[in-house]
Amino acid sequence: MRLPPLIRFMPLLILCSFGVFMPEAMANELTGYVAIEGRLFFDDSLHTGQREQQSSIIAKPEYFHEWKESILTVAPFFRLDSADSKRSHVDIREFFVLWYPEAFELGIGIRKVFWGVTESQHLVDIINQTDLVELPDGEEKLGQPMVNLSLLRDWGTLDLYLLPYFRERTFPSLKGRLRSSLVVETDRTRYESGAKQHHLDVAARYSQTFGDWDVGLSYFQGTGREPTLIPGADASGNPVLIPFYEQIGQTGLELQWVVEEWLWKLEMIHRVGQGDSFEAWTGGFEYTFTALFGSKMDLGVIGEWLHDTRGEAAPTPFEEDIMVGFRLGVNDMASTELLFGVIQDLERSDRILSLEASRRITDHWKIEIEAFIFARQSPNELLFSQRDDDFLQASLFYHF
């Protein structure tokens, strides 16, 4: 579970920059959580050595220290898993110094940056690499080394990024569930760029609110976060999949429009560099029923359309799909919430069902439930390898 060289040395670089960023100390705070997690798979495994149950111990402390016009955030992440050696890992989610005089914000270190507005997938969210061993929805991200300059003006916010080191995507091991039929051999990873992980990627994003509209326009140039998986062989001659990371250029658009109880959303990208250029978009709405049946509960109804112009050649299961779901906020003292969604392929019977629910037990304890069902997966679809990997996951968190 060793961290890459630049990730290991980045904290030292940040500490050396303290003389620039800080005079007098003002405040510091330690928060975070530890958790235990259990997964139960409903069906027998497809591959020898895989288990029907697995458990994990998780820790994510977060240290926050503020000086005059500067902030240090440190957030390591630890997971020890009982069944998947690749899922047992350590990552620095954040180790970031932010300097914020009135005219701009300048940060250096390891950070998580989120772009996006839609629910079912985040096409424009390209700064951080996906930590795929965490959950199959791609929501969890690895920390990304960066230098980030933000210009805050009346005409909007302009964010500029230098990304000096690339993080490879994580994949399940031979004995891990939720993997492809062939193991992804990350030790044989290939790159289009001769600089490999040290290629200097760049990105920029402009964002602004115009009345009821929130607009984001972004551009990324560098190593694509989604690898192309190429058939190959490991050192013993066994068939495997080898990740290949191309150089890409991606333009992204985010739109969000609030109209009374309606929330309209759109994410759209144009990408070059992975074969022929293509476009993809996800768009839809969320309508919220407030004070449902005279109670304190709010119910949001969600509908989205997912499209990729590459069609069946797209290395994604969401080339022509719709997503419907609902979000229930109980608005009680325990902050009980529930999110349910179904993604249905419009050309085949393939369907994915997901459930997320959470509730605070006390001020420090919280329980979360998640479930994924991969229903009616066709043999030629990307998720056919997960057809027997339906699972229920329960996590108990202690927040401090």
Residue pairs with C-beta under 8 A, 6 or more apart in sequence:
1 88
1 89
1 90
2 8
3 90
3 91
3 92
4 165
4 167
4 197
6 145
6 164
6 165
6 198
7 92
7 110
7 143
7 145
7 165
7 167
10 92
10 95
10 109
10 110
10 145
11 74
11 92
11 95
11 109
13 108
13 109
14 72
14 95
14 96
14 97
14 108
14 109
17 97
17 108
18 97
20 99
21 67
21 70
21 97
21 99
22 67
22 68
22 70
23 67
23 68
24 67
24 68
25 65
25 66
25 67
26 66
26 67
26 68
27 64
27 65
27 66
28 63
28 64
28 65
28 66
29 63
29 64
29 65
30 61
30 62
30 63
30 64
30 400
31 61
31 62
31 64
31 399
31 400
32 59
32 60
32 61
32 62
32 75
32 399
32 400
33 58
33 59
33 60
33 397
33 398
33 399
33 400
34 57
34 58
34 59
34 60
34 397
34 398
34 400
35 57
35 58
35 59
35 395
35 396
35 397
35 398
36 55
36 56
36 57
36 58
36 395
36 396
37 55
37 56
37 57
37 58
37 393
37 394
37 395
37 396
38 53
38 54
38 55
38 56
38 393
38 394
38 395
39 53
39 54
39 55
39 177
39 391
39 392
39 393
40 52
40 53
40 391
40 392
40 393
41 51
41 52
41 53
41 177
41 388
41 389
41 390
41 391
42 390
42 391
42 392
43 388
43 389
43 390
44 52
44 388
45 51
45 52
45 177
45 388
46 181
46 385
46 387
46 388
47 174
47 175
47 179
49 174
49 175
50 83
50 175
50 176
50 177
51 82
51 83
51 175
51 177
53 83
54 81
54 82
54 83
54 84
54 177
55 81
55 82
55 83
56 79
56 80
56 81
56 82
56 87
57 79
57 80
58 77
58 78
58 79
58 80
58 395
59 77
59 78
60 75
60 76
60 77
60 78
60 93
61 75
61 76
62 73
62 74
62 75
62 94
63 72
63 73
63 74
63 75
64 71
64 72
64 73
64 74
65 71
65 72
66 72
69 99
69 100
69 101
70 97
70 98
70 99
70 100
71 97
71 98
71 100
72 96
72 97
72 98
73 94
73 95
73 96
73 98
74 94
74 95
75 92
75 93
75 94
75 95
75 143
76 90
76 91
76 92
76 93
76 95
77 90
77 91
77 92
77 93
78 90
79 87
79 88
79 89
79 90
79 134
80 88
81 87
81 88
83 175
83 176
83 177
84 133
84 172
84 173
84 175
84 176
84 177
85 173
85 175
85 176
86 133
86 170
86 171
86 172
86 173
86 176
87 133
87 134
87 172
87 173
87 176
89 133
89 170
91 131
91 142
91 143
92 110
92 143
93 110
93 112
93 141
93 142
93 143
94 109
94 110
94 111
94 112
94 143
95 109
95 110
95 143
96 107
96 108
96 109
96 110
96 111
97 107
97 108
97 109
98 105
98 106
98 107
99 105
99 106
99 107
100 106
103 151
103 152
104 149
104 150
104 151
104 152
105 148
105 149
105 150
105 152
106 147
106 148
106 149
106 150
107 146
107 147
107 148
107 149
107 150
108 146
108 147
108 148
109 145
109 146
110 143
110 144
110 145
110 146
111 143
111 144
111 146
111 148
112 128
112 141
112 143
112 144
113 127
113 128
113 144
113 146
113 148
113 161
114 122
114 125
114 128
114 141
115 122
115 124
115 125
115 126
115 127
115 205
115 216
115 218
115 252
115 254
116 122
116 123
116 124
116 125
116 254
116 267
117 214
117 216
117 254
117 255
117 256
117 265
117 266
117 267
118 265
118 266
118 267
118 282
118 283
118 284
118 304
119 265
119 284
119 286
119 302
119 304
119 323
119 325
119 341
120 282
120 304
120 306
120 318
120 321
120 323
120 341
120 343
121 138
121 267
121 282
121 306
121 318
122 138
122 267
123 252
123 267
123 268
123 269
123 280
123 281
123 282
124 216
124 218
124 252
124 253
124 254
124 267
124 268
124 269
126 203
126 218
126 220
126 225
126 250
126 252
127 144
127 146
127 161
127 163
127 203
127 220
128 141
128 142
128 143
128 144
128 167
128 225
129 141
129 142
129 144
129 166
129 167
129 168
129 169
129 225
130 138
130 140
130 141
130 142
130 169
130 170
130 225
131 140
131 141
131 142
131 170
132 138
132 169
132 170
132 171
132 172
133 170
133 171
133 172
133 176
134 140
134 170
135 370
136 178
136 372
136 386
137 354
137 372
142 167
142 170
143 167
144 163
144 167
145 163
145 164
145 165
146 161
146 162
146 163
146 164
147 161
147 162
147 164
148 159
148 160
148 161
148 162
149 159
149 160
150 157
150 158
150 159
150 160
151 157
151 158
151 159
151 160
155 208
156 206
156 207
156 208
157 206
157 207
157 208
158 204
158 205
158 206
159 204
159 205
159 206
159 207
160 202
160 203
160 204
161 201
161 202
161 203
161 204
162 200
162 201
162 202
163 200
163 201
163 202
163 203
163 222
164 198
164 200
164 201
165 197
165 198
166 196
166 197
166 198
166 199
166 201
166 222
166 223
166 245
167 197
168 186
168 189
168 197
168 227
168 243
168 245
169 225
169 226
169 227
169 243
170 186
171 179
171 183
171 184
171 186
171 243
172 178
172 179
172 184
173 179
173 183
174 183
177 389
177 391
178 386
178 389
178 391
179 385
180 229
180 241
180 385
181 384
181 385
182 231
182 239
182 240
182 241
183 234
183 240
183 241
184 229
184 240
184 241
184 242
184 243
185 232
185 234
185 240
185 241
185 242
186 243
188 232
188 234
188 240
188 242
189 227
189 242
189 243
189 244
189 245
190 230
190 242
190 243
190 244
190 245
191 197
191 199
191 223
191 244
191 245
192 223
192 244
192 245
192 246
192 247
193 199
193 223
193 247
197 223
199 222
199 223
199 247
200 222
201 220
201 221
201 222
201 223
202 220
202 221
202 222
203 218
203 219
203 220
203 221
203 222
204 218
204 219
205 216
205 217
205 218
205 219
206 216
206 217
206 218
207 214
207 215
207 216
207 217
207 254
208 214
208 215
209 215
212 257
212 258
212 259
213 255
213 256
213 257
214 254
214 255
214 256
214 257
215 254
215 255
216 252
216 253
216 254
216 255
217 251
217 252
217 253
217 254
218 250
218 251
218 252
218 253
218 254
219 249
219 250
219 251
219 252
220 248
220 249
220 250
220 252
221 248
221 249
221 250
222 247
222 248
223 245
223 246
223 247
223 248
224 245
224 246
224 247
224 248
224 250
224 273
224 274
226 274
226 315
227 243
227 244
227 245
228 243
228 244
228 245
228 246
228 274
228 315
229 241
229 242
229 243
229 244
229 315
230 241
230 242
230 243
230 244
231 239
231 240
231 241
231 242
232 239
232 240
232 241
232 242
233 239
233 240
234 240
246 273
246 274
247 273
248 271
248 272
248 273
248 274
249 271
249 272
249 273
250 269
250 270
250 271
250 272
251 269
251 270
251 271
252 267
252 268
252 269
253 266
253 267
253 268
253 269
254 266
254 267
255 264
255 265
255 266
256 263
256 264
256 265
256 266
257 263
257 264
257 265
258 264
261 287
261 288
261 289
261 290
262 285
262 286
262 287
263 285
263 286
263 287
263 288
264 283
264 284
264 285
265 283
265 284
265 285
265 286
265 304
266 281
266 282
266 283
267 281
267 282
267 283
268 279
268 280
268 281
268 282
268 283
269 279
269 280
269 281
270 277
270 278
270 279
271 277
271 278
271 279
271 280
276 310
278 308
278 309
278 310
278 314
279 308
279 309
280 307
280 308
280 309
280 310
280 314
281 305
281 306
281 307
282 304
282 305
282 306
282 307
282 318
283 304
283 305
284 302
284 303
284 304
284 305
284 323
285 302
285 303
285 304
286 300
286 301
286 302
286 327
287 300
287 301
288 298
288 299
288 300
288 301
289 298
289 299
289 300
289 301
290 298
291 297
291 298
292 298
292 299
296 330
296 331
296 332
297 328
297 329
297 330
297 331
298 328
298 329
298 331
299 326
299 327
299 328
299 329
300 326
300 327
300 328
300 329
301 325
301 326
302 323
302 324
302 325
302 326
302 327
302 341
303 322
303 323
303 324
304 322
304 323
304 324
305 321
305 322
305 323
306 318
306 319
306 320
306 321
306 322
306 323
306 343
307 319
307 320
308 314
308 316
308 318
308 319
308 320
310 319
311 319
311 320
312 319
312 380
315 382
316 382
317 345
317 350
317 352
317 381
317 382
317 383
318 343
320 345
320 346
320 347
321 343
321 344
321 345
321 346
322 343
322 344
322 346
323 341
323 342
323 343
323 344
324 341
324 342
324 344
325 339
325 340
325 341
325 342
326 339
326 340
327 337
327 338
327 339
328 337
328 338
328 339
329 336
329 337
330 336
330 337
330 338
333 360
334 359
334 360
334 361
335 358
335 359
335 360
336 357
336 358
336 359
336 360
337 356
337 357
337 358
337 359
338 355
338 356
338 357
339 354
339 355
339 356
339 357
340 353
340 354
340 355
340 356
341 353
341 354
342 351
342 352
342 353
342 354
343 351
343 352
343 354
344 350
344 351
345 351
345 381
348 376
348 378
348 381
349 376
349 378
350 375
350 376
350 377
350 378
350 381
350 383
351 373
351 375
351 376
352 372
352 373
352 374
352 375
352 383
353 371
353 372
353 373
353 375
354 370
354 371
354 372
354 373
355 369
355 370
355 371
356 368
356 369
356 370
357 368
357 369
357 370
358 366
358 367
358 368
358 369
359 366
359 367
360 366
361 367
364 398
364 399
364 400
365 396
365 397
365 398
365 399
366 396
366 397
366 399
367 394
367 395
367 396
367 397
368 394
368 395
368 397
369 392
369 393
369 394
369 395
370 392
370 393
370 395
371 390
371 391
371 392
371 393
372 389
372 390
372 391
373 390
374 383
374 386
374 387
374 389
374 390
377 383
377 384
377 386
377 387
378 384
